[in-house]
Every structure is written in structure tokens, then in C-alpha cells.
Amino acid sequence: MAEVVAKTYASSLYETAKAAQCEEEILEELRVLDEAFLEDGDFLILMQSPELNRSEKMDLIDRIFRGKVHPYTENFLKVLTEKRRIKHFHAIFASYNDIYNSDHNRMEFTAVTAVALSDTLKERLRRKLKMTTGAEIVLHTQVDPALLGGMVLRFQNEQIDASVKSKLEDIRRKISAVIA
């Protein structure tokens, strides 16, 4: 159910933004809001609270966002609040991002490594992924020292694990199977 809600609202916003040629601006605003809401969910909780009436909630959105975000973004927050869908904001943003990426032949990857990648290595990885997929690549990086070395590459709902940690785990399992 939540996935259907997310896709429905994201599609509506995307089509409206695309018609006004501001879909990228809206995407970036939604990204910033999503990060802020994930870091501190108080705003979303407040917008769902029965303690505030509809008018107070709309007033609060006006005071916080008017002139700071595109009017489409502000109005979208009002619609989500009014329709009691604001709790789905994260899923709606993710769906909007997926629609944008699909429409712009863009793919997002996350490379997780034991140590931070240099700018040169990031660019080499981005170029290799672009050659492989034919899409524009947005590369996010994360550091996880537990990997020991190598890389875990995540995209969409897939994961390629070429980390030293996973290879050591494979060896451990094979040895355990032989000994057992």
C-alpha cells in the first residue's frame, strides 16, 4: 500500500514539475528535505499530530518553507499533510528520484570501501560504470573499515560484494564444510 501511495504522489509531482521544467530543482529540494527529516523526524511527527488543526499545519508550512523552496515543493508538503500522507515522505522522495533517474537515463551507485576512495579512483569507477551501463552515473561513496579491503557496490536493489571480508567468509564456509 505504501509503495502505491509513494508512486502515485511522486508521479503526480514529477509530471507537474516536468511540465514546468523544474523537475531537477524539485528533486534537489526533496533530497535536502528527506535528509533533514531522516536526521530529525520531529517535523513529520508534528504534521501528523491531531494536536494541530489543518489551518495551523498549513500556517506552519508557510512560515518554515515560503520563499525558501519552490512553490511546488511547499504546496506538495501541504497536500501530503492535508491528505495524511506526510508519513510516506521518504518513500515518495525515493520514488520521485527513481522516476527522475529513469527519465534522464541516470543510475545511482553506492561504493562501500574499507578506506575512502581518491577522486581519481571515483572518476575511474564512474567512467567504468558509465561504459558498462550506458547511463549517466551518480556515485555515492561510504567507508566501512570492517570490509578490510575491496568493495561492495550497491545499485537499485542489487549488491555486488567484492570485499575481502566476504571472500574470507567464503573461505571459512568452505573449510567448515570440509571439516564438518
C-alpha positions in Angstrom: 0.0 0.0 0.0 2.7 2.5 1.0 4.6 1.8 -2.3 1.4 2.6 -4.3 0.9 5.8 -2.4 4.6 6.8 -2.9 4.5 6.1 -6.7 1.2 7.9 -7.1 2.2 11.1 -5.3 5.7 11.0 -6.8 4.4 10.6 -10.3 2.0 13.5 -9.9 4.6 15.8 -8.6 7.1 14.7 -11.2 4.8 15.3 -14.1 3.8 18.7 -12.8 7.5 19.7 -12.3 8.5 18.3 -15.6 5.8 20.4 -17.4 7.3 23.5 -15.7 10.8 22.3 -16.4 11.8 22.3 -12.8 12.0 18.6 -12.1 15.7 18.7 -11.1 15.2 21.7 -8.8 12.3 19.8 -7.1 14.5 16.7 -6.9 17.3 18.5 -5.0 14.8 20.2 -2.6 13.2 16.9 -1.9 16.6 15.3 -1.3 17.6 18.1 1.2 14.2 17.7 3.0 14.5 13.9 3.1 17.9 14.1 4.7 16.7 16.7 7.2 13.6 14.6 8.0 15.6 11.4 8.4 18.1 13.2 10.7 15.3 14.8 12.8 11.8 13.4 12.3 10.1 16.0 14.6 8.6 17.9 11.7 6.9 14.8 10.2 5.6 13.8 13.6 4.2 17.3 14.2 2.5 17.3 10.8 0.7 14.1 11.7 -0.3 15.2 15.1 -4.0 15.6 15.9 -3.0 18.4 18.4 -2.7 20.8 15.5 -5.6 21.5 13.2 -5.3 21.7 9.4 -5.0 25.5 9.4 -2.2 25.5 12.0 -0.3 22.9 10.0 -0.7 24.9 6.7 0.4 28.0 8.6 3.5 26.2 9.9 4.5 25.0 6.5 4.1 28.6 5.2 6.3 30.0 7.9 9.0 27.4 7.5 9.2 27.0 3.8 7.7 30.0 2.0 10.4 31.7 -0.1 12.9 29.0 0.8 11.7 26.3 -1.5 9.9 26.2 -4.9 6.2 26.8 -4.6 5.6 23.3 -5.9 7.6 21.8 -3.1 5.8 23.9 -0.5 2.4 23.1 -1.9 3.3 19.4 -2.1 4.1 19.4 1.6 0.7 20.9 2.2 -1.0 18.3 0.1 0.8 15.4 1.8 -0.1 16.9 5.2 -3.7 17.5 4.3 -4.1 14.0 2.9 -2.3 12.5 5.8 0.4 11.1 3.6 3.4 13.1 5.0 4.5 9.9 6.9 5.3 8.5 3.5 7.7 11.3 2.6 10.8 9.2 2.4 9.2 6.6 0.1 7.7 9.4 -2.0 11.1 11.0 -2.4 12.7 7.7 -3.3 10.0 7.1 -5.9 10.4 10.6 -7.4 14.2 10.0 -7.5 13.6 6.7 -9.4 11.3 8.4 -11.9 13.8 11.2 -12.4 16.7 8.8 -12.9 14.7 6.7 -15.4 13.6 9.7 -17.3 17.1 11.1 -17.5 18.9 7.8 -18.2 20.7 8.1 -14.9 21.8 5.4 -12.4 22.8 5.8 -8.8 25.5 3.5 -7.3 26.9 3.4 -3.8 30.5 2.1 -3.5 31.4 1.0 0.0 35.1 0.6 0.7 37.3 0.0 3.7 39.1 3.3 3.1 37.9 6.5 1.3 38.3 6.4 -2.5 40.5 9.1 -4.0 38.9 11.5 -6.5 40.9 9.7 -9.3 39.5 6.3 -8.3 36.0 7.6 -8.0 36.2 9.1 -11.5 37.7 5.8 -12.9 34.8 3.8 -11.3 32.2 6.3 -12.6 33.6 6.0 -16.1 33.7 2.2 -16.0 30.1 2.1 -14.7 29.0 4.5 -17.5 30.7 2.3 -20.1 29.1 -0.8 -18.7 25.5 0.7 -18.3 25.4 3.4 -20.9 23.8 5.6 -18.3 24.9 8.8 -16.6 26.3 7.7 -13.2 25.7 9.3 -9.8 28.3 7.8 -7.5 27.9 7.9 -3.7 30.7 6.5 -1.5 30.7 5.2 2.0 33.6 3.9 4.2 33.2 0.7 6.2 36.5 -0.4 7.7 35.0 -3.8 8.5 35.3 -4.7 4.8 39.1 -4.9 5.2 39.6 -4.2 1.5 37.9 -4.5 -1.8 34.4 -3.0 -2.5 30.7 -3.5 -2.1 28.8 -1.9 -5.0 25.1 -1.2 -4.5 22.6 -0.1 -7.1 18.8 -0.3 -7.3 18.0 -3.5 -5.3 21.3 -5.2 -6.2 24.6 -5.7 -4.5 27.9 -6.9 -5.8 30.2 -7.9 -2.9 33.9 -8.0 -3.9 35.1 -7.2 -0.4 38.0 -9.0 1.4 35.6 -9.7 4.3 33.1 -11.6 2.1 36.0 -13.6 0.4 37.3 -14.6 3.8 33.8 -15.6 4.9 33.5 -17.8 1.7 36.8 -19.5 2.6 35.7 -20.0 6.2 32.4 -21.7 5.0 34.3 -23.9 2.6 36.7 -25.0 5.2 33.9 -25.6 7.7 32.0 -27.7 5.1 35.1 -29.9 4.5 35.8 -30.3 8.3 32.2 -31.0 9.2 
